[in-house]
C-alpha cells in the first residue's frame, strides 16, 4: 500500500509540476527553465530512492514471513509441550464448558463440582493460556463463594406443634402438604404422625426440585371439603 501511495504521490507531483511548468514556460528564461528541470530531477531521484527502500523493506518482511511457522504448527508445538493432541484439547474445552455451566448454576452437590475442578487442575492441558486463569482462578473463586444449603436442618418441637404446621413454616417448606417428608425422615421417633411431643428433635430434609413440584401441585389442587350442614 505504501508503494502505491508513493507512486501516486510521485505521479501527482510530476503532473502538477508539468502543468505549472507549461504555464510558466512562455515567461521563463533559459536559466530559469534549466533550474526547474534540475529541481524536478532531484525530486524524482529522492522519490525513486525512497521507493527502492520500501521495496527492500517489503522483501525483508516477506522473507521473515516465509520463515515463520504457521498458526497450526505453533498450536501443535504448544500442545506437544503439555503432551496433548488437538482432540485432547477440544475434549478438555468441552468438559470445562460443561463444568462452568454446573458451577454457574450451582448444581449441587458442591463437593462433586470441586472434585471435577480439582481433576481438571491436575491435567497438564490446564496450563495452556486459553484455560489457565479460568481453571485455576475464576472457577475456584466461584466455588469458594458458593454457600451450599445444608442437606437438612434440625428442629426442636415445641408445645402445640404438628407436622402440618412445621412443614408450613417459611424457614422449612412453606407448604403444609409436604409434612410426609418430615415424617419419613424421623420414623425412628414418630410412631403416629398425629402424635409428636415437645423437645423431640426432628430432621427437616431439603426437598428436591421434583419433590417441591409434587407438593406444590398437591397444594394447588387441594379443595377443602364443604362445611357440614346441621339439621334444623
ROSE-4610 file (N, C-alpha, C; in Angstrom, 1 decimal, always signed):
// ROSE-4610
residu = [X/X/X/X/X/X/X/X/X/X/X/X/X/X/X/X/X/X/X/X/X/X/X/X/X/X/X/X/X/X/X/X/X/X/X/X/X/X/X/X/X/X/X/X/X/X/X/X/X/X/X/X/X/X/X/X/X/X/X/X/X/X/X/X/X/X/X/X/X/X/X/X/X/X/X/X/X/X/X/X/X/X/X/X/X/X/X/X/X/X/X/X/X/X/X/X/X/X/X/X/X/X/X/X/X/X/X/X/X/X/X/X/X/X/X/X/X/X/X/X/X/X/X/X/X/X/X/X/X/X/X/X/X/X/X/X/X/X/X/X/X/X/X/X/X/X/X/X/X/X/X/X/X/X/X/X/X/X/X/X/X/X/X/X/X/X/X/X/X/X/X/X/X/X/X/X/X/X/X/X/X/X/X/X/X/X/X/X/X/X/X/X/X/X/X/X/X/X/X/X/X/X/X/X/X/X/X/X/X/X/X/X/X/X/X/X/X/X/X/X/X/X/X/X/X/X/X/X/X/X/X/X/X/X/X/X/X/X/X/X/X/X/X/X/X/X/X/X/X/X/X/X/X/X/X/X/X/X/X/X/X/X/X/X/X/X/X/X/X/X/X/X/X/X/X/X/X/X/X/X/X/X/X/X/X/X/X/X/X/X/X/X/X/X/X/X/X/X/X/X/X/X/X/X/X/X/X/X/X/X/X/X/X/X/X/X/X/X/X/X/X/X/X/X/X/X/X/X/X/X/X/X/X/X/X/X/X/X/X/X/X/X/X/X/X/X/X/X/X/X/X/X/X/X/X/X/X/X/X/X/X/X/X/X/X/X/X/X/X/X/X/X/X/X/X/X/X/X/X/X/X/X/X/X/X/X/X/X/X/X/X/X/X/X/X/X/X/X/X/X/X/X/X/X/X/X/X/X/X/X/X/X/X/X/X/X/X/X/X/X/X/X/X/X/X/X/X/X/X/X/X/X/X/X/X/X/X/X/X/X/X/X/X/X/X/X/X/X/X/X/X/X/X/X/X/X/X/X/X/X/X/X/X/X/X/X/X/X/X/X/X/X/X/X/X/X/X/X/X/X/X/X/X/X/X/X/X/X/X/X/X/X/X/X/X/X/X/X/X/X/X/X/X/X/X/X/X/X/X/X/X/X/X/X/X/X/X/X/X/X/X/X/X/X/X/X/X/X/X/X/X/X/X/X/X/X/X/X/X/X/X/X/X/X/X/X/X/X/X/X/X/X/X/X/X/X/X/X/X/X/X/X/X/X/X/X/X/X/X/X/X/X/X/X/X/X/X/X/X/X/X/X/X/X/X/X/X/X/X/X/X/X/X/X/X/X/X/X/X/X/X/X/X/X/X/X/X/X/X/X/X/X/X/X/X/X/X/X/X/X/X/X/X/X/X/X/X/X/X/X/X/X/X/X/X/X/X/X/X/X/X/X/X/X/X/X/X/X/X/X/X/X/X/X/X/X/X/X/X/X/X/X/X/X/X/X/X/X/X/X/X/X/X/X/X/X/X/X/X/X/X/X/X/X/X/X/X/X/X/X/X/X/X/X/X/X]
num = [1/1/1/2/2/2/3/3/3/4/4/4/5/5/5/6/6/6/7/7/7/8/8/8/9/9/9/10/10/10/11/11/11/12/12/12/13/13/13/14/14/14/15/15/15/16/16/16/17/17/17/18/18/18/19/19/19/20/20/20/21/21/21/22/22/22/23/23/23/24/24/24/25/25/25/26/26/26/27/27/27/28/28/28/29/29/29/30/30/30/31/31/31/32/32/32/33/33/33/34/34/34/35/35/35/36/36/36/37/37/37/38/38/38/39/39/39/40/40/40/41/41/41/42/42/42/43/43/43/44/44/44/45/45/45/46/46/46/47/47/47/48/48/48/49/49/49/50/50/50/51/51/51/52/52/52/53/53/53/54/54/54/55/55/55/56/56/56/57/57/57/58/58/58/59/59/59/60/60/60/61/61/61/62/62/62/63/63/63/64/64/64/65/65/65/66/66/66/67/67/67/68/68/68/69/69/69/70/70/70/71/71/71/72/72/72/73/73/73/74/74/74/75/75/75/76/76/76/77/77/77/78/78/78/79/79/79/80/80/80/81/81/81/82/82/82/83/83/83/84/84/84/85/85/85/86/86/86/87/87/87/88/88/88/89/89/89/90/90/90/91/91/91/92/92/92/93/93/93/94/94/94/95/95/95/96/96/96/97/97/97/98/98/98/99/99/99/100/100/100/101/101/101/102/102/102/103/103/103/104/104/104/105/105/105/106/106/106/107/107/107/108/108/108/109/109/109/110/110/110/111/111/111/112/112/112/113/113/113/114/114/114/115/115/115/116/116/116/117/117/117/118/118/118/119/119/119/120/120/120/121/121/121/122/122/122/123/123/123/124/124/124/125/125/125/126/126/126/127/127/127/128/128/128/129/129/129/130/130/130/131/131/131/132/132/132/133/133/133/134/134/134/135/135/135/136/136/136/137/137/137/138/138/138/139/139/139/140/140/140/141/141/141/142/142/142/143/143/143/144/144/144/145/145/145/146/146/146/147/147/147/148/148/148/149/149/149/150/150/150/151/151/151/152/152/152/153/153/153/154/154/154/155/155/155/156/156/156/157/157/157/158/158/158/159/159/159/160/160/160/161/161/161/162/162/162/163/163/163/164/164/164/165/165/165/166/166/166/167/167/167/168/168/168/169/169/169/170/170/170/171/171/171/172/172/172/173/173/173/174/174/174/175/175/175/176/176/176/177/177/177/178/178/178/179/179/179/180/180/180/181/181/181/182/182/182/183/183/183/184/184/184/185/185/185/186/186/186/187/187/187/188/188/188/189/189/189/190/190/190/191/191/191/192/192/192/193/193/193/194/194/194/195/195/195/196/196/196/197/197/197/198/198/198/199/199/199/200/200/200/201/201/201/202/202/202/203/203/203/204/204/204/205/205/205/206/206/206/207/207/207/208/208/208/209/209/209/210/210/210/211/211/211/212/212/212/213/213/213/214/214/214/215/215/215/216/216/216/217/217/217/218/218/218/219/219/219/220/220/220/221/221/221/222/222/222/223/223/223/224/224/224/225/225/225/226/226/226/227/227/227/228/228/228/229/229/229/230/230/230/231/231/231/232/232/232]
x = [+0.8/+0.0/+0.9/+2.0/+2.9/+3.5/+3.8/+4.5/+3.5/+2.3/+1.2/+1.0/+1.1/+0.9/+2.0/+3.2/+4.4/+4.4/+3.9/+3.9/+2.8/+1.7/+0.6/+1.1/+1.8/+2.3/+3.3/+4.2/+5.2/+4.5/+3.5/+2.9/+2.1/+1.5/+0.7/+1.6/+2.8/+3.7/+4.2/+4.5/+5.0/+4.0/+2.7/+1.6/+1.4/+1.4/+1.2/+2.4/+3.6/+4.8/+4.8/+4.4/+4.4/+3.4/+2.2/+1.2/+1.7/+2.3/+2.8/+3.9/+4.7/+5.9/+5.4/+4.4/+3.9/+3.3/+2.6/+2.0/+3.1/+4.2/+5.3/+6.3/+6.3/+7.3/+7.5/+6.4/+6.4/+7.2/+7.1/+7.7/+9.1/+9.5/+10.8/+11.9/+13.0/+14.3/+14.9/+15.9/+16.6/+17.2/+17.7/+18.3/+17.3/+16.1/+15.0/+14.5/+14.4/+13.9/+14.8/+16.1/+17.1/+17.0/+16.9/+16.8/+15.5/+14.4/+13.2/+13.4/+14.1/+14.4/+15.2/+16.2/+17.1/+16.4/+15.4/+14.7/+13.8/+13.1/+12.3/+13.1/+14.3/+15.1/+15.5/+15.9/+16.3/+15.2/+14.0/+12.8/+12.5/+12.7/+12.5/+13.5/+14.7/+15.8/+15.5/+15.0/+14.7/+13.5/+12.5/+11.3/+11.7/+12.5/+12.9/+13.7/+14.6/+15.4/+14.5/+13.5/+12.6/+11.7/+11.3/+10.6/+11.4/+12.6/+13.5/+13.7/+13.8/+14.0/+12.7/+11.6/+10.3/+10.2/+10.7/+10.7/+11.6/+12.7/+13.7/+13.0/+12.3/+11.6/+10.5/+9.8/+8.8/+9.4/+10.5/+11.2/+11.7/+12.2/+12.6/+11.5/+10.4/+9.2/+8.7/+8.6/+8.2/+9.2/+10.4/+11.4/+11.2/+10.9/+10.6/+9.4/+8.3/+7.1/+7.3/+8.0/+8.2/+8.9/+9.8/+10.5/+9.7/+8.6/+7.7/+6.9/+6.6/+5.7/+4.2/+3.4/+2.0/+1.4/+0.1/-0.6/-0.8/-1.2/-1.5/-0.2/+0.9/+2.2/+2.5/+2.3/+2.6/+1.7/+0.4/-0.5/-0.1/+0.3/+0.7/+1.9/+2.9/+4.0/+3.7/+2.7/+2.3/+1.6/+0.7/+0.0/+1.0/+2.1/+3.1/+3.8/+4.0/+4.6/+3.9/+2.5/+1.7/+1.3/+1.9/+1.6/+0.2/-0.4/-1.7/-1.9/-3.0/-3.3/-4.4/-4.7/-5.8/-7.1/-7.3/-8.5/-8.6/-7.5/-7.4/-7.8/-7.3/-7.6/-9.1/-9.6/-11.0/-11.9/-11.5/-12.3/-12.2/-11.0/-10.9/-11.7/-11.8/-12.6/-14.0/-14.5/-15.9/-16.2/-15.3/-15.5/-15.5/-14.7/-14.6/-15.9/-16.4/-17.6/-18.8/-18.8/-19.9/-19.8/-18.5/-18.3/-18.7/-18.3/-18.6/-20.1/-20.9/-22.3/-22.9/-22.3/-22.8/-22.5/-21.3/-20.9/-21.7/-21.9/-22.7/-24.1/-24.6/-26.0/-26.0/-24.9/-24.8/-25.5/-25.1/-25.7/-25.1/-25.8/-25.3/-25.1/-24.3/-23.6/-22.3/-22.0/-20.8/-19.5/-19.5/-18.3/-18.0/-19.0/-18.7/-18.1/-18.6/-18.1/-16.6/-16.3/-15.0/-14.0/-14.5/-13.7/-13.5/-14.5/-14.3/-13.3/-13.3/-12.4/-11.0/-10.8/-9.5/-8.9/-9.7/-9.2/-8.7/-9.5/-9.1/-7.8/-7.6/-6.4/-5.2/-5.3/-4.2/-3.8/-4.8/-4.5/-3.5/-2.5/-1.5/-2.1/-3.1/-3.8/-4.2/-4.5/-5.0/-3.9/-2.7/-1.6/-1.6/-2.3/-2.4/-3.0/-2.5/-3.0/-4.5/-5.1/-6.6/-7.4/-6.8/-7.5/-7.0/-5.8/-5.1/-5.9/-6.2/-6.9/-8.3/-9.0/-10.4/-10.3/-9.4/-9.4/-8.8/-7.7/-7.0/-7.4/-8.2/-8.6/-10.1/-10.6/-12.0/-13.0/-12.9/-13.9/-13.7/-12.5/-12.3/-12.9/-12.8/-13.4/-14.9/-15.5/-17.0/-17.3/-16.5/-16.8/-16.7/-15.7/-15.4/-16.6/-17.2/-18.3/-19.6/-19.7/-20.9/-21.2/-22.2/-22.7/-23.8/-23.4/-24.4/-25.3/-26.6/-27.5/-27.3/-27.5/-27.3/-28.3/-28.0/-28.9/-30.2/-30.0/-31.1/-30.8/-31.9/-31.7/-32.5/-32.1/-32.7/-33.7/-34.8/-35.9/-36.4/-36.5/-36.9/-38.4/-39.2/-40.6/-41.0/-42.0/-42.5/-43.9/-44.5/-45.9/-46.8/-47.7/-48.7/-48.3/-47.1/-46.6/-47.3/-47.4/-47.8/-47.1/-47.0/-46.2/-46.7/-48.0/-48.5/-48.0/-48.0/-47.6/-46.1/-45.3/-43.8/-43.5/-44.1/-43.9/-44.3/-45.3/-45.8/-44.9/-44.0/-43.1/-42.3/-42.1/-41.3/-39.9/-39.3/-37.9/-37.8/-38.9/-38.8/-39.3/-40.6/-41.1/-42.1/-42.6/-43.7/-44.8/-45.0/-46.1/-46.5/-47.6/-48.0/-48.2/-48.5/-48.7/-47.4/-46.3/-45.0/-44.7/-45.6/-45.3/-44.9/-45.3/-44.8/-43.3/-42.6/-41.2/-40.5/-41.1/-40.6/-40.9/-42.1/-42.5/-41.5/-41.3/-40.4/-39.0/-38.5/-37.1/-36.9/-38.1/-38.0/-38.8/-38.9/-39.7/-39.2/-38.0/-37.4/-38.0/-38.5/-39.1/-40.6/-41.2/-42.6/-43.3/-44.1/-44.8/-46.2/-46.7/-48.0/-47.9/-48.1/-47.8/-48.7/-49.8/-50.7/-50.2/-49.1/-48.7/-47.2/-46.8/-45.4/-45.4/-44.2/-44.1/-43.0/-43.2/-42.2/-40.8/-39.8/-38.4/-37.9/-38.8/-38.3/-37.5/-36.5/-35.6/-35.8/-36.3/-36.6/-35.6/-35.3/-34.5/-35.5/-35.2/-36.0/-35.2/-35.4/-34.6/-34.9/-34.0/-34.3/-35.1/-36.0/-36.8/-36.0/-36.1/-35.5/-36.5/-36.0/-36.9/-38.2/-38.0/-39.1/-40.1/-39.6/-40.5/-41.2/-40.5/-41.1/-42.3/-42.0/-43.1/-44.3/-44.0/-45.0/-46.0/-45.4/-46.2/-46.8/-46.2/-46.8/-48.1/-48.0/-49.2/-50.3/-49.9/-51.0/-51.7/-50.9/-51.5/-52.4/-52.0/-52.8/-54.1/-54.1/-55.3/-56.2/-55.7/-56.5/-57.8/-58.8/-60.1/-60.7/-60.8/-61.4/-62.8/-63.1/-64.5/-65.5/-66.7/-67.7/-68.1/-68.5/-68.9/-70.1/-70.1/-71.3/-72.5/-73.6/-74.8/-75.6/-75.9/-76.7/-78.2/-78.9/-80.3/-81.0/-82.0/-82.7/-83.9]
y = [-1.2/+0.0/+1.3/+1.2/+2.4/+2.6/+1.5/+1.7/+2.4/+1.9/+2.6/+4.0/+4.3/+5.7/+6.6/+6.1/+6.9/+7.1/+6.0/+6.1/+7.1/+7.1/+8.1/+9.5/+9.6/+10.9/+11.5/+10.6/+10.9/+11.4/+10.6/+10.9/+12.3/+12.4/+13.7/+14.9/+14.7/+15.9/+16.2/+15.2/+15.4/+16.1/+15.6/+16.2/+17.7/+18.0/+19.4/+20.2/+19.7/+20.4/+20.7/+19.6/+19.8/+20.8/+20.8/+21.8/+23.2/+23.3/+24.6/+25.1/+24.1/+24.4/+24.8/+24.2/+24.5/+25.9/+26.3/+27.6/+28.7/+28.3/+29.4/+29.4/+28.4/+28.3/+29.5/+30.1/+31.2/+32.4/+32.5/+33.7/+33.4/+32.1/+31.7/+32.0/+32.3/+32.5/+31.1/+31.0/+29.7/+29.2/+30.1/+29.7/+29.2/+29.9/+29.5/+28.2/+28.0/+26.7/+25.6/+25.8/+24.7/+24.4/+25.5/+25.3/+24.5/+24.7/+24.0/+22.5/+22.2/+20.9/+20.2/+20.9/+20.3/+20.0/+20.9/+20.7/+19.4/+19.3/+18.1/+16.8/+16.9/+15.7/+15.3/+16.2/+15.9/+15.3/+15.8/+15.3/+13.8/+13.6/+12.2/+11.3/+11.7/+10.8/+10.5/+11.5/+11.3/+10.3/+10.5/+9.7/+8.2/+8.1/+6.8/+6.1/+6.8/+6.2/+5.7/+6.5/+6.1/+4.9/+4.9/+3.8/+2.5/+2.6/+1.4/+0.9/+1.8/+1.4/+0.7/+1.2/+0.5/-0.9/-1.0/-2.4/-3.3/-2.8/-3.6/-4.1/-3.1/-3.4/-4.5/-4.4/-5.4/-6.8/-6.8/-8.1/-8.7/-7.9/-8.4/-8.9/-8.2/-8.7/-10.0/-10.2/-11.4/-12.5/-12.2/-13.3/-13.7/-12.8/-13.1/-13.9/-13.5/-14.3/-15.7/-15.9/-17.2/-18.1/-17.5/-18.3/-18.6/-17.9/-18.1/-19.4/-20.0/-21.1/-20.7/-21.6/-21.3/-21.4/-20.8/-20.8/-22.3/-23.2/-24.5/-25.2/-24.9/-25.5/-25.0/-23.8/-23.2/-23.9/-24.1/-24.7/-26.2/-26.9/-28.3/-28.4/-27.4/-27.4/-27.1/-26.2/-25.8/-27.0/-27.7/-28.9/-30.0/-30.1/-31.2/-30.9/-29.7/-29.3/-29.9/-29.9/-30.5/-31.9/-32.5/-33.9/-34.2/-33.3/-33.5/-33.3/-33.8/-33.6/-32.6/-32.1/-31.2/-31.8/-33.1/-33.8/-33.8/-33.9/-33.9/-32.5/-31.5/-30.1/-29.8/-30.2/-30.0/-30.6/-31.9/-32.6/-31.9/-31.4/-30.6/-29.4/-28.7/-27.5/-27.8/-28.9/-29.2/-29.6/-30.3/-30.6/-29.3/-28.4/-27.2/-26.4/-26.3/-25.6/-26.2/-27.5/-28.2/-27.9/-28.0/-27.7/-26.3/-25.4/-23.9/-23.7/-24.4/-24.3/-24.8/-26.0/-26.5/-25.6/-25.0/-24.1/-22.9/-22.3/-21.0/-21.3/-22.5/-22.8/-23.4/-23.5/-24.1/-25.4/-26.3/-27.6/-28.5/-28.7/-29.5/-31.0/-31.7/-31.2/-30.4/-29.5/-28.6/-29.5/-30.5/-31.3/-32.0/-32.4/-33.0/-32.1/-30.8/-29.8/-29.5/-29.5/-29.2/-30.4/-31.6/-32.7/-32.7/-32.3/-32.1/-31.1/-29.9/-28.9/-29.3/-30.0/-30.4/-31.4/-32.2/-33.1/-32.4/-31.3/-30.5/-29.7/-29.3/-28.6/-29.5/-30.8/-31.7/-32.0/-31.8/-32.1/-31.0/-31.4/-30.5/-29.6/-30.0/-29.1/-27.8/-27.8/-26.6/-25.5/-25.9/-24.9/-24.0/-24.5/-23.7/-22.3/-21.3/-19.9/-19.8/-20.6/-20.5/-20.9/-21.8/-22.3/-22.0/-21.5/-21.4/-20.6/-19.4/-18.5/-19.0/-19.5/-20.0/-21.2/-22.1/-23.3/-23.1/-22.3/-22.2/-21.0/-20.1/-18.9/-18.6/-18.4/-17.9/-18.9/-20.2/-21.2/-21.5/-21.4/-21.7/-20.6/-19.3/-18.2/-18.4/-18.8/-19.1/-20.2/-21.2/-22.3/-21.8/-21.0/-20.5/-19.6/-18.9/-18.0/-18.7/-20.0/-20.7/-21.3/-20.7/-21.2/-22.2/-23.5/-24.5/-24.7/-24.8/-25.1/-26.5/-26.6/-28.0/-28.9/-30.2/-31.2/-31.3/-31.0/-31.0/-30.1/-29.6/-28.8/-29.5/-29.1/-29.7/-28.8/-29.4/-28.6/-29.2/-28.4/-28.9/-28.6/-29.6/-29.5/-28.7/-27.8/-27.1/-27.4/-27.1/-27.4/-26.8/-27.5/-27.0/-27.3/-27.9/-28.2/-29.4/-29.5/-30.7/-30.7/-31.8/-31.9/-31.0/-30.8/-29.9/-28.5/-28.0/-26.7/-26.5/-27.6/-27.5/-27.4/-28.1/-28.1/-26.8/-26.1/-24.8/-23.7/-23.8/-22.7/-22.3/-20.9/-20.4/-20.9/-21.1/-21.5/-23.0/-23.7/-25.1/-25.2/-25.6/-25.8/-24.7/-24.0/-23.0/-23.7/-25.0/-25.8/-26.9/-26.8/-27.8/-29.2/-29.3/-30.6/-31.4/-30.8/-31.5/-32.2/-32.3/-32.9/-34.3/-35.1/-36.5/-36.6/-35.6/-35.6/-35.6/-34.9/-34.8/-36.2/-36.7/-38.0/-39.1/-39.2/-40.2/-40.1/-38.8/-38.6/-38.9/-39.0/-39.2/-40.4/-41.4/-42.6/-43.2/-43.0/-43.6/-43.0/-41.8/-41.1/-40.9/-40.9/-40.7/-42.0/-42.5/-43.8/-43.4/-42.3/-41.9/-40.4/-40.1/-38.7/-37.7/-38.2/-37.2/-37.0/-37.7/-37.6/-37.3/-36.0/-35.6/-34.9/-34.8/-34.3/-33.2/-32.3/-31.2/-31.8/-31.1/-31.4/-32.6/-33.1/-34.1/-33.2/-33.8/-33.1/-33.8/-33.1/-33.7/-33.2/-34.0/-33.6/-33.1/-32.0/-31.4/-31.4/-32.5/-32.6/-31.6/-31.3/-30.4/-31.1/-30.4/-31.0/-30.9/-32.0/-31.9/-31.1/-30.7/-30.0/-30.8/-32.1/-33.0/-33.0/-33.1/-33.2/-31.8/-30.8/-29.4/-29.3/-29.7/-29.6/-30.5/-31.7/-32.6/-32.0/-31.5/-31.0/-29.6/-28.8/-27.6/-28.0/-29.0/-29.4/-29.9/-30.6/-31.1/-29.9/-28.9/-27.7/-27.0/-26.8/-26.1/-26.8/-28.2/-29.0/-29.2/-28.8/-29.1/-28.3/-29.0/-28.3/-28.7/-27.8/-28.2/-28.7/-29.6/-30.2/-29.1/-29.1/-28.1/-28.3/-27.2/-27.3/-28.2/-28.9/-29.8/-29.0/-29.3/-28.5/-29.3/-28.6/-29.2/-29.1/-30.2/-30.2/-29.2/-28.5/-27.6/-28.3]
z = [+0.0/+0.0/+0.0/+0.8/+0.8/-0.5/-1.2/-2.6/-3.5/-3.5/-4.4/-4.0/-2.7/-2.2/-2.8/-2.7/-3.2/-4.7/-5.4/-6.8/-7.2/-6.5/-6.8/-6.5/-5.4/-5.0/-6.0/-6.5/-7.4/-8.7/-9.2/-10.4/-10.3/-9.1/-8.9/-8.9/-8.3/-8.2/-9.6/-10.4/-11.7/-12.6/-12.4/-13.2/-12.8/-11.5/-11.1/-11.6/-11.4/-11.8/-13.3/-14.1/-15.5/-16.0/-15.3/-15.6/-15.3/-14.1/-13.7/-14.6/-15.0/-15.8/-17.2/-17.7/-19.0/-19.0/-17.9/-17.8/-17.7/-17.1/-16.9/-18.0/-18.9/-19.9/-20.8/-21.1/-22.0/-21.4/-20.1/-19.4/-18.8/-18.9/-18.2/-19.2/-18.5/-19.2/-19.4/-20.2/-20.3/-19.0/-18.2/-17.0/-16.0/-15.9/-15.0/-15.5/-16.8/-17.3/-16.9/-16.9/-16.5/-15.0/-14.2/-12.8/-12.4/-13.1/-12.8/-13.2/-14.3/-14.7/-13.7/-13.2/-12.2/-10.9/-10.5/-9.3/-9.4/-10.5/-10.7/-10.8/-11.4/-11.5/-10.1/-9.2/-7.9/-7.1/-7.3/-6.6/-7.1/-8.4/-8.9/-8.3/-8.2/-7.6/-6.2/-5.4/-4.0/-3.8/-4.6/-4.6/-5.0/-6.0/-6.5/-5.4/-4.8/-3.7/-2.6/-2.2/-1.1/-1.5/-2.8/-3.3/-3.3/-3.6/-3.6/-2.2/-1.2/+0.2/+0.7/+0.2/+0.6/+0.0/-1.2/-1.8/-1.1/-0.6/+0.2/+1.5/+2.1/+3.4/+3.1/+2.0/+1.7/+1.5/+0.8/+0.5/+1.8/+2.8/+4.1/+4.9/+4.9/+5.6/+5.0/+3.7/+3.1/+3.5/+3.5/+3.9/+5.3/+6.2/+7.6/+7.7/+7.0/+7.0/+6.5/+5.5/+4.9/+5.9/+6.8/+7.8/+9.0/+9.2/+10.4/+10.3/+11.5/+11.5/+11.3/+10.7/+10.6/+11.9/+12.0/+13.3/+13.7/+12.8/+13.2/+13.7/+13.1/+13.5/+14.9/+15.2/+16.5/+17.6/+17.3/+18.2/+18.4/+17.4/+17.6/+18.5/+18.3/+19.1/+20.6/+20.8/+22.1/+22.8/+22.0/+22.6/+22.9/+22.1/+22.4/+23.7/+24.1/+25.3/+26.5/+26.4/+27.5/+27.3/+26.2/+25.9/+25.4/+24.6/+24.2/+22.7/+22.2/+20.8/+20.7/+19.5/+19.3/+19.8/+19.6/+20.0/+21.6/+22.2/+23.7/+24.2/+23.5/+23.9/+23.7/+22.6/+22.3/+23.3/+23.7/+24.7/+26.1/+26.4/+27.7/+27.7/+26.5/+26.4/+26.6/+26.1/+26.2/+27.7/+28.4/+29.8/+30.6/+30.3/+31.1/+30.9/+29.7/+29.4/+30.2/+30.2/+31.0/+32.5/+33.0/+34.4/+34.8/+33.9/+34.1/+34.3/+33.4/+33.4/+34.8/+35.2/+36.5/+37.7/+37.7/+38.8/+38.8/+37.6/+37.5/+37.9/+37.6/+38.0/+39.4/+40.1/+41.5/+41.5/+40.6/+40.5/+41.6/+42.6/+43.8/+43.4/+44.2/+45.4/+45.0/+45.8/+45.6/+45.7/+46.5/+46.7/+45.3/+44.6/+43.3/+42.3/+42.3/+41.4/+41.8/+43.1/+43.5/+43.0/+43.1/+42.7/+41.2/+40.4/+39.0/+38.6/+39.3/+39.1/+39.5/+40.6/+41.0/+40.0/+39.4/+38.4/+37.2/+36.8/+35.6/+35.9/+37.2/+37.6/+37.4/+37.7/+37.6/+36.2/+35.2/+33.8/+33.3/+32.6/+32.1/+31.1/+30.5/+29.5/+30.1/+31.4/+32.1/+32.1/+31.8/+31.8/+30.5/+29.5/+28.3/+28.6/+27.9/+28.2/+28.0/+27.1/+26.9/+28.2/+29.0/+30.1/+31.5/+31.6/+32.9/+33.9/+33.6/+34.5/+34.9/+34.0/+34.3/+35.2/+34.9/+35.7/+37.1/+37.2/+38.4/+39.3/+38.7/+39.4/+39.4/+38.2/+38.1/+38.7/+38.3/+38.8/+40.3/+40.7/+42.2/+43.0/+42.5/+43.2/+43.3/+42.2/+42.2/+43.2/+43.2/+44.2/+45.6/+45.9/+47.2/+47.7/+46.7/+47.1/+47.1/+46.7/+46.7/+48.1/+48.7/+50.0/+49.8/+50.1/+49.8/+51.0/+50.8/+51.9/+52.4/+53.7/+54.3/+53.8/+53.8/+53.3/+54.1/+55.4/+56.3/+57.5/+58.1/+59.3/+60.4/+61.7/+62.8/+63.4/+63.9/+64.5/+65.8/+66.9/+68.2/+68.3/+68.6/+68.7/+70.0/+69.8/+71.0/+71.2/+72.3/+72.6/+71.5/+71.1/+70.1/+68.6/+68.4/+67.1/+66.5/+65.2/+64.5/+63.2/+62.5/+61.3/+60.2/+60.1/+59.1/+59.4/+60.6/+60.9/+60.8/+61.1/+60.9/+59.5/+58.6/+57.2/+56.6/+57.2/+56.7/+57.0/+57.9/+58.3/+57.1/+57.0/+55.8/+55.8/+57.0/+57.0/+56.7/+56.6/+56.1/+54.7/+54.5/+53.2/+52.7/+53.6/+53.3/+52.6/+52.9/+52.2/+53.2/+53.8/+54.8/+54.2/+52.9/+52.3/+52.2/+52.5/+52.4/+53.7/+54.7/+56.0/+55.9/+54.9/+54.9/+54.8/+54.3/+54.2/+55.6/+56.5/+57.9/+58.6/+58.3/+58.9/+58.5/+57.2/+56.7/+57.2/+57.4/+57.8/+59.3/+60.0/+61.5/+62.0/+61.2/+61.6/+62.8/+63.1/+64.4/+65.6/+65.5/+66.6/+66.5/+65.3/+65.1/+64.8/+65.7/+65.5/+64.9/+65.3/+64.8/+64.3/+63.0/+62.6/+63.3/+63.9/+64.6/+66.1/+66.5/+67.8/+67.9/+68.1/+68.3/+69.6/+70.2/+71.6/+71.7/+72.6/+72.8/+73.1/+72.7/+72.9/+72.0/+71.2/+70.1/+69.1/+68.6/+67.6/+66.3/+65.3/+64.0/+63.0/+62.0/+60.8/+59.8/+59.2/+58.2/+56.9/+56.1/+54.9/+53.8/+53.0/+51.8/+50.8/+50.1/+49.1/+47.7/+47.0/+45.6/+44.7/+43.6/+42.6/+42.3/+42.2/+41.9/+43.0/+44.3/+45.4/+45.6/+45.4/+45.5/+44.6/+43.3/+42.3/+42.7/+43.2/+43.6/+44.7/+45.7/+46.8/+46.5/+45.6/+45.1/+44.3/+43.5/+42.7/+43.6/+44.7/+45.6/+46.3/+46.6/+47.3/+46.3/+45.1/+44.1/+43.8/+43.8/+43.5/+44.7/+45.9/+47.1/+47.1/+47.4/+47.5/+48.9/+49.8/+51.1/+51.0/+51.9/+51.9/+52.3/+51.8/+52.1/+53.6/+54.2/+55.6/+55.8/+56.9/+57.2/+57.6/+57.0/+57.4/+58.5/+59.5/+60.6/+60.4/+60.8/+60.6/+61.5/+61.1/+61.9/+62.6]
